[in-house]
């Protein structure tokens, strides 16, 4: 009997211990949820003034733009972008203004904002923003912008050519050649794509292919100076000095 009582007492003690641990575990969970809720509310409270300020700046920017005060409008927009939470409905109008005034960073940020939200954005608009970035020395930014736009749909020829040029300058030759091939498949007489394709072969040291590409261009457009120049350079690079000189003379007008 004494042994049985001791066993019952031990079992009871173990059960009570388990119960206490379960209650402690639940308490820790409640405390963790409570802490998370408090942190979320605090973050919202802290973020609200910035969101409100950003909306006010965008509204002010729109008013200034409507009044023809483009510089001040874009200054307000720059600050709104810094704070974040730009209303998507205002981004298109602001992007056009930024492009017209050459505001590189604003144009980039608004283009990214619209594309991140899945909004359709004309190839030409993104191309203009990429052009500003490239001209300012931000080649990688221009490349990233055009690649992001291409992922949303086909680029128009000027933007595709710019993208291929950027890829070539990054030594991503095969990707550039793929774009040129696509453009030439649509328009075999595209001298810009043809010249850039031949130039890419030269950059790769594939002089025979560069010469062939230049000859193909001249077959379609005999007066193409770009094709004649690349042909001369390809012959020179391939060791055909006399042939290169002959092509340069044609360019200079010494021969018909």
HELIX and SHEET records of a PDB file:
HELIX    1   1 UNK A    2  UNK A   66  1                                  65    
HELIX    2   2 UNK A   70  UNK A   83  1                                  14    
HELIX    3   3 UNK A   88  UNK A  101  1                                  14    
HELIX    4   4 UNK A  104  UNK A  116  1                                  13    
HELIX    5   5 UNK A  123  UNK A  135  1                                  13    
HELIX    6   6 UNK A  139  UNK A  150  1                                  12    
HELIX    7   7 UNK A  157  UNK A  169  1                                  13    
HELIX    8   8 UNK A  173  UNK A  186  1                                  14    
HELIX    9   9 UNK A  191  UNK A  203  1                                  13    
HELIX   10  10 UNK A  207  UNK A  220  1                                  14    
HELIX   11  11 UNK A  225  UNK A  237  1                                  13    
HELIX   12  12 UNK A  241  UNK A  252  1                                  12    
END                                                                             
